[in-house]
Amino acid sequence: MKNIQMDLSRQNVRYAVKIGGGIVKTCLRELLSGYAQKTVFVITNTTIVDLYPDFVREWLPDHVEVRTLSLPDGEEKKNLAQVSVIYDFLIEHKANRKSVIIALGGGVVGDIAGFAASTFMRGVACVQVPTTLLSQVDSGIGGKTGINHGSGKNLIGTFKQPLQTIIDVDFLGTLPEREFIAGYAELVKHGFIRDAYLFQILRQKKIDTIKNDRELLIEAVFRSCEVKARVVEADEHESNQRAILNFGHTLGHFLEAYTGYQRLLHGEAVIIGMDFAAWWSFRHEYLEESEYQTIHDHLKGLGVSFPLPRRIEADFRSLIEYDKKYDDSGFRFVGLTAIGQARVFEGITTTALWEAVDRYIRENRLLQYID
Ligand SMILES: NC(=O)c1ccc[n+]([C@@H]2O[C@H](COP(=O)([O-])OP(=O)(O)OC[C@H]3O[C@@H](n4cnc5c(N)ncnc54)[C@H](O)[C@@H]3O)[C@@H](O)[C@H]2O)c1
């Protein structure tokens, strides 16, 4: 089992991120062994309950009583109404300030359960057990919780570090391939921005090989989590490093918004966004062409591309400026100077960005014009 220690001194918080295969039972039993409270609260969703019906009975220690809340599945359920359902459930079962919540599921469950845990009685402990690749390398670490509002995604949220994060790659065996690829986007992103060796061990492999090779997955997830953990820690000291995690997200967010969050998964949009950001870096002579080509070949191999109508400029200009990386001086755009080295560029204007996007599409890379 691999272990990452998160050390957030300003928040006076330290916690472990455990990573391995088949580890969830051992970790939970160890974590809860000295736990005096009789009841733990598992928050999950209907998909996970169907796939892992034994979780409660077999994976939690015998001395604890378990109350399970199974929420409906789906991003559209990451809202205040469901938070209220969680509060009602905790109150009904007499949760108190010493209670422990276990968030078992993907990023949606992790975000909503984390949010409820951080606000219920001004904060109770929450163990994150992420079950998608995206949540294992991204949302399960860093302490951001959040829910959606009718007018925008993740508009309401808190920072609440978990008691522990338990990452068991065996959960990924049941993940649909499309979700695996979407999570892989965030995993390989950490290689592009900070860990050339991580990309090195992934680039020779086909996605199916990676999905089915348990040891490789553990190593890759571990290295990816290390990058996120160190960036989050450094950012606590206001180095603004967290911005580099947005590599691929400027164009990615536009594509998601343009398609109404329906046609592309977040990670699929980020795959296209990363290819664009690497291409932009090469076109501006920050990145060697051969390195861009290596990145492009790898991302193209994931099988994600998207057609756009030629008259897209007006939509691009209006939607892109809602991006949180935009202010009056322009965009903060994350590019690469080498594989494994990200750099933040400030003050990129909407016009400059549009001209680059238009040229990128004309070159028929991962976006194409359809008419
Ligand atoms: N807090 C953060 O820092 C952070 C970072 C990135 C993303 N997010 C949030 O995470 C969410 C996306 O997370 P996600 O991609 O995990 O989506 P998700 O939680 O919706 O999971 C995707 C689908 O996979 C299913 N699933 C989960 N685990 C499974 C398994 N082991 N086998 C089979 N199916 C499984 C889920 O039920 C769901 O249908 C978004 O709401 C996003 O805003 C948060």
The ligand as a Tripos MOL2 file, in Angstrom:
@<TRIPOS>MOLECULE
LIG
   44    48     1     0     0
SMALL
NO_CHARGES

@<TRIPOS>ATOM
      1 N1        -13.9410   18.7690   -5.2940 N.am      1 LIG1
      2 C1        -13.0700   18.8290   -6.2580 C.2       1 LIG1
      3 O1        -11.9100   19.2260   -6.1080 O.2       1 LIG1
      4 C2        -13.4860   18.3370   -7.6290 C.ar      1 LIG1
      5 C3        -12.5390   18.1840   -8.6360 C.ar      1 LIG1
      6 C4        -12.9550   17.6760   -9.8660 C.ar      1 LIG1
      7 C5        -14.2920   17.3470  -10.0700 C.ar      1 LIG1
      8 N2        -15.1840   17.5230   -9.0620 N.ar      1 LIG1
      9 C6        -16.5990   17.1610   -9.2460 C.3       1 LIG1
     10 O2        -16.6570   15.7480   -9.4320 O.3       1 LIG1
     11 C7        -17.8190   15.4440  -10.1830 C.3       1 LIG1
     12 C8        -17.4650   14.4590  -11.2610 C.3       1 LIG1
     13 O3        -16.9670   13.3000  -10.6540 O.3       1 LIG1
     14 P1        -17.0060   11.8780  -11.4020 P.3       1 LIG1
     15 O4        -16.4200   12.0410  -12.7470 O.co2     1 LIG1
     16 O5        -16.4580   10.8990  -10.4610 O.co2     1 LIG1
     17 O6        -18.5730   11.6920  -11.6830 O.3       1 LIG1
     18 P2        -19.7110   10.8610  -10.8930 P.3       1 LIG1
     19 O7        -19.5320   10.9390   -9.4620 O.co2     1 LIG1
     20 O8        -20.9920   11.3370  -11.4750 O.co2     1 LIG1
     21 O9        -19.4300    9.3790  -11.3710 O.3       1 LIG1
     22 C9        -19.6150    9.0340  -12.7340 C.3       1 LIG1
     23 C10       -20.5580    7.8190  -12.8600 C.3       1 LIG1
     24 O10       -19.8430    6.6420  -12.4650 O.3       1 LIG1
     25 C11       -20.5990    5.9370  -11.4780 C.3       1 LIG1
     26 N3        -19.6360    5.2140  -10.6710 N.ar      1 LIG1
     27 C12       -18.9020    5.6690   -9.6250 C.ar      1 LIG1
     28 N4        -18.0330    4.7450   -9.2320 N.ar      1 LIG1
     29 C13       -18.2250    3.6510  -10.0010 C.ar      1 LIG1
     30 C14       -17.6300    2.3740  -10.0780 C.ar      1 LIG1
     31 N5        -16.6030    2.0340   -9.2940 N.pl3     1 LIG1
     32 N6        -18.0940    1.4970  -11.0020 N.ar      1 LIG1
     33 C15       -19.1100    1.8360  -11.8440 C.ar      1 LIG1
     34 N7        -19.7000    3.0460  -11.8370 N.ar      1 LIG1
     35 C16       -19.2590    3.9460  -10.9260 C.ar      1 LIG1
     36 C17       -21.3770    7.0070  -10.7730 C.3       1 LIG1
     37 O11       -22.4720    6.4870  -10.0840 O.3       1 LIG1
     38 C18       -21.7680    7.8940  -11.9740 C.3       1 LIG1
     39 O12       -22.8590    7.3340  -12.6440 O.3       1 LIG1
     40 C19       -18.3690   16.7530  -10.7090 C.3       1 LIG1
     41 O13       -19.4930   17.1080   -9.9610 O.3       1 LIG1
     42 C20       -17.2460   17.7410  -10.4680 C.3       1 LIG1
     43 O14       -17.7190   19.0400  -10.2370 O.3       1 LIG1
     44 C21       -14.8160   18.0030   -7.8570 C.ar      1 LIG1
@<TRIPOS>BOND
     1     1     2 1
     2     2     3 2
     3     2     4 1
     4     4     5 ar
     5     4    44 ar
     6     5     6 ar
     7     6     7 ar
     8     7     8 ar
     9     8     9 1
    10     8    44 ar
    11     9    10 1
    12     9    42 1
    13    10    11 1
    14    11    12 1
    15    11    40 1
    16    12    13 1
    17    13    14 1
    18    14    15 2
    19    14    16 1
    20    14    17 1
    21    17    18 1
    22    18    19 2
    23    18    20 1
    24    18    21 1
    25    21    22 1
    26    22    23 1
    27    23    24 1
    28    23    38 1
    29    24    25 1
    30    25    26 1
    31    25    36 1
    32    26    27 ar
    33    26    35 ar
    34    27    28 ar
    35    28    29 ar
    36    29    30 ar
    37    29    35 ar
    38    30    31 1
    39    30    32 ar
    40    32    33 ar
    41    33    34 ar
    42    34    35 ar
    43    36    37 1
    44    36    38 1
    45    38    39 1
    46    40    41 1
    47    40    42 1
    48    42    43 1
@<TRIPOS>SUBSTRUCTURE
     1 LIG1         1 GROUP 0 **** ****
